[in-house]
Amino acid sequence: MAVASPSVATLGGGCFWCLEAVFRPLRGVERVVSGYAGGHVPHPTYRQVCSKTTGHAEVVQITFDPDVVSYRTLLEIFFAMHDPTTPDRQGADVGPQYRSIILYHDETQRQTAEAVIAELEAQGVFDAPIVTELKPFDVFYPAEEAHQNYYARHTWQPYCVAVISPKLRKLRQQYADRLTG
Protein backbone atom coordinates (compact mmCIF):
# COMPACT_ATOMS: atom_id res chain seq x y z
CA MET A 1 0.00 0.00 0.00
CA ALA A 2 1.40 3.37 -1.01
CA VAL A 3 1.80 5.98 1.70
CA ALA A 4 0.21 9.32 0.88
CA SER A 5 2.54 12.27 0.90
CA PRO A 6 1.67 15.00 3.37
CA SER A 7 -0.86 17.58 2.29
CA VAL A 8 -1.07 21.25 3.24
CA ALA A 9 -4.02 23.41 4.28
CA THR A 10 -3.86 27.17 4.85
CA LEU A 11 -6.68 28.61 6.94
CA GLY A 12 -7.43 31.87 8.74
CA GLY A 13 -10.18 32.39 11.26
CA GLY A 14 -9.18 35.12 13.69
CA CYS A 15 -6.03 35.10 15.75
CA PHE A 16 -3.57 32.48 14.55
CA TRP A 17 -2.79 31.51 18.15
CA CYS A 18 -6.33 30.09 18.40
CA LEU A 19 -6.25 28.00 15.25
CA GLU A 20 -2.74 26.74 15.94
CA ALA A 21 -3.85 25.49 19.37
CA VAL A 22 -6.94 23.83 17.87
CA PHE A 23 -5.17 21.97 15.06
CA ARG A 24 -2.00 20.86 16.89
CA PRO A 25 -3.62 18.03 18.91
CA LEU A 26 -5.43 16.44 15.94
CA ARG A 27 -4.39 12.96 14.87
CA GLY A 28 -2.85 13.15 11.42
CA VAL A 29 -1.66 16.74 11.79
CA GLU A 30 2.09 16.72 11.45
CA ARG A 31 2.88 20.42 11.74
CA VAL A 32 1.09 23.73 12.33
CA VAL A 33 2.83 27.04 11.63
CA SER A 34 1.34 30.45 12.36
CA GLY A 35 1.89 33.06 9.69
CA TYR A 36 0.52 35.47 7.16
CA ALA A 37 -1.04 34.97 3.72
CA GLY A 38 -3.56 36.43 1.34
CA GLY A 39 -2.03 39.88 1.04
CA HIS A 40 0.35 41.84 -1.15
CA VAL A 41 3.33 42.84 1.05
CA PRO A 42 6.27 40.43 0.86
CA HIS A 43 7.71 39.13 4.16
CA PRO A 44 5.42 41.15 6.44
CA THR A 45 6.01 41.53 10.15
CA TYR A 46 3.35 41.16 12.82
CA ARG A 47 3.38 44.92 13.34
CA GLN A 48 2.83 45.51 9.61
CA VAL A 49 -0.04 43.01 9.45
CA CYS A 50 -1.65 44.66 12.49
CA SER A 51 -1.46 48.01 10.67
CA LYS A 52 -4.19 46.65 8.33
CA THR A 53 -2.28 47.79 5.23
CA THR A 54 -0.71 44.53 3.99
CA GLY A 55 -3.84 42.69 2.91
CA HIS A 56 -2.61 39.63 4.82
CA ALA A 57 -4.67 37.56 7.23
CA GLU A 58 -3.32 35.77 10.26
CA VAL A 59 -3.39 32.13 9.15
CA VAL A 60 -2.10 28.72 10.05
CA GLN A 61 -0.44 26.41 7.61
CA ILE A 62 -1.23 22.81 8.49
CA THR A 63 0.78 19.87 7.19
CA PHE A 64 -1.32 16.74 7.53
CA ASP A 65 -1.51 13.08 6.54
CA PRO A 66 -4.65 12.68 4.40
CA ASP A 67 -4.74 8.96 5.24
CA VAL A 68 -5.38 9.91 8.88
CA VAL A 69 -7.31 13.19 8.70
CA SER A 70 -9.03 14.50 5.59
CA TYR A 71 -9.03 18.06 4.33
CA ARG A 72 -12.81 17.98 4.73
CA THR A 73 -12.47 17.10 8.42
CA LEU A 74 -10.01 19.96 8.90
CA LEU A 75 -12.56 22.31 7.34
CA GLU A 76 -15.38 20.99 9.51
CA ILE A 77 -13.28 21.66 12.62
CA PHE A 78 -12.23 25.05 11.23
CA PHE A 79 -15.86 26.12 10.85
CA ALA A 80 -16.79 24.73 14.28
CA MET A 81 -14.04 26.71 16.00
CA HIS A 82 -14.63 30.24 14.69
CA ASP A 83 -17.46 32.48 13.52
CA PRO A 84 -17.33 32.56 9.70
CA THR A 85 -20.19 35.07 9.53
CA THR A 86 -18.40 38.18 10.80
CA PRO A 87 -16.35 40.04 8.22
CA ASP A 88 -12.94 41.16 9.48
CA ARG A 89 -13.66 40.12 13.04
CA GLN A 90 -13.50 37.32 15.59
CA GLY A 91 -14.88 38.45 18.93
CA ALA A 92 -12.80 41.36 20.22
CA ASP A 93 -10.20 40.86 17.46
CA VAL A 94 -11.14 43.35 14.75
CA GLY A 95 -9.48 44.06 11.41
CA PRO A 96 -8.94 42.46 8.01
CA GLN A 97 -6.09 40.36 9.41
CA TYR A 98 -8.72 38.44 11.43
CA ARG A 99 -10.99 37.62 8.50
CA SER A 100 -12.20 34.11 7.82
CA ILE A 101 -10.24 32.81 4.83
CA ILE A 102 -9.46 29.53 3.11
CA LEU A 103 -6.45 29.63 0.80
CA TYR A 104 -6.90 26.51 -1.29
CA HIS A 105 -3.86 24.73 -2.72
CA ASP A 106 -5.59 22.96 -5.60
CA GLU A 107 -8.91 22.53 -7.35
CA THR A 108 -9.94 19.64 -5.10
CA GLN A 109 -9.47 21.80 -1.99
CA ARG A 110 -11.50 24.59 -3.59
CA GLN A 111 -14.34 22.23 -4.44
CA THR A 112 -14.28 20.68 -0.97
CA ALA A 113 -14.40 24.11 0.68
CA GLU A 114 -17.30 25.20 -1.53
CA ALA A 115 -19.17 21.99 -0.73
CA VAL A 116 -18.65 22.31 3.04
CA ILE A 117 -19.79 25.94 2.98
CA ALA A 118 -22.87 25.05 0.91
CA GLU A 119 -23.75 22.23 3.34
CA LEU A 120 -23.37 24.49 6.39
CA GLU A 121 -25.55 27.14 4.72
CA ALA A 122 -28.20 24.57 3.72
CA GLN A 123 -28.26 23.17 7.28
CA GLY A 124 -28.65 26.67 8.75
CA VAL A 125 -25.77 26.08 11.15
CA PHE A 126 -25.12 29.81 11.49
CA ASP A 127 -27.62 32.64 12.04
CA ALA A 128 -26.02 34.75 9.30
CA PRO A 129 -24.44 34.02 5.90
CA ILE A 130 -20.91 32.61 5.81
CA VAL A 131 -18.49 35.30 4.61
CA THR A 132 -15.35 33.13 4.52
CA GLU A 133 -13.12 34.27 1.66
CA LEU A 134 -12.02 31.52 -0.74
CA LYS A 135 -8.81 32.41 -2.48
CA PRO A 136 -6.12 30.44 -4.31
CA PHE A 137 -3.00 29.96 -2.23
CA ASP A 138 -0.09 32.12 -3.34
CA VAL A 139 2.56 32.45 -0.66
CA PHE A 140 2.83 31.86 3.08
CA TYR A 141 5.09 33.85 5.39
CA PRO A 142 5.77 32.25 8.77
CA ALA A 143 5.15 34.56 11.72
CA GLU A 144 7.92 35.51 14.10
CA GLU A 145 9.11 32.80 16.48
CA ALA A 146 7.33 34.47 19.44
CA HIS A 147 3.99 33.58 17.78
CA GLN A 148 4.74 29.90 17.18
CA ASN A 149 3.17 27.41 19.61
CA TYR A 150 1.97 30.43 21.57
CA TYR A 151 -0.77 28.78 23.61
CA ALA A 152 1.43 25.95 24.85
CA ARG A 153 3.96 28.47 26.09
CA HIS A 154 1.44 30.97 27.55
CA THR A 155 -1.60 29.03 28.78
CA TRP A 156 -1.85 31.38 31.79
CA GLN A 157 -1.97 34.56 29.65
CA PRO A 158 -5.45 36.23 29.93
CA TYR A 159 -6.15 36.01 26.16
CA CYS A 160 -5.32 32.31 26.20
CA VAL A 161 -7.52 31.66 29.24
CA ALA A 162 -10.47 33.69 27.94
CA VAL A 163 -10.38 32.89 24.22
CA ILE A 164 -8.29 29.81 23.41
CA SER A 165 -9.06 27.54 26.37
CA PRO A 166 -12.83 27.55 25.64
CA LYS A 167 -12.12 26.59 22.01
CA LEU A 168 -10.00 23.66 23.22
CA ARG A 169 -12.76 22.52 25.58
CA LYS A 170 -15.20 22.62 22.65
CA LEU A 171 -12.70 20.69 20.52
CA ARG A 172 -12.37 17.97 23.19
CA GLN A 173 -16.16 17.74 23.55
CA GLN A 174 -16.96 17.57 19.84
CA TYR A 175 -13.89 15.86 18.38
CA ALA A 176 -12.39 13.72 21.17
CA ASP A 177 -12.13 10.77 18.78
CA ARG A 178 -9.88 12.85 16.47
CA LEU A 179 -7.35 13.91 19.11
CA THR A 180 -3.97 12.46 19.95
CA GLY A 181 -3.37 11.06 23.42
HUQUI-V435745 format. One record per helix or strand of 2 or more residues. SS is the DSSP state (h for helix, s for strand). FROM is the first residue (numbers start at 1). TO is the last residue. If there is no record, write none. Layout:
<<SS/FROM/TO> <SS/FROM/TO>>
//
This chain:
<<s/7/13> <h/16/24> <s/29/37> <h/46/50> <s/57/64> <h/71/80> <s/89/90> <s/93/94> <h/96/98> <s/100/104> <h/107/123> <s/133/136> <s/140/142> <h/145/147> <h/150/153> <h/158/178>>
//
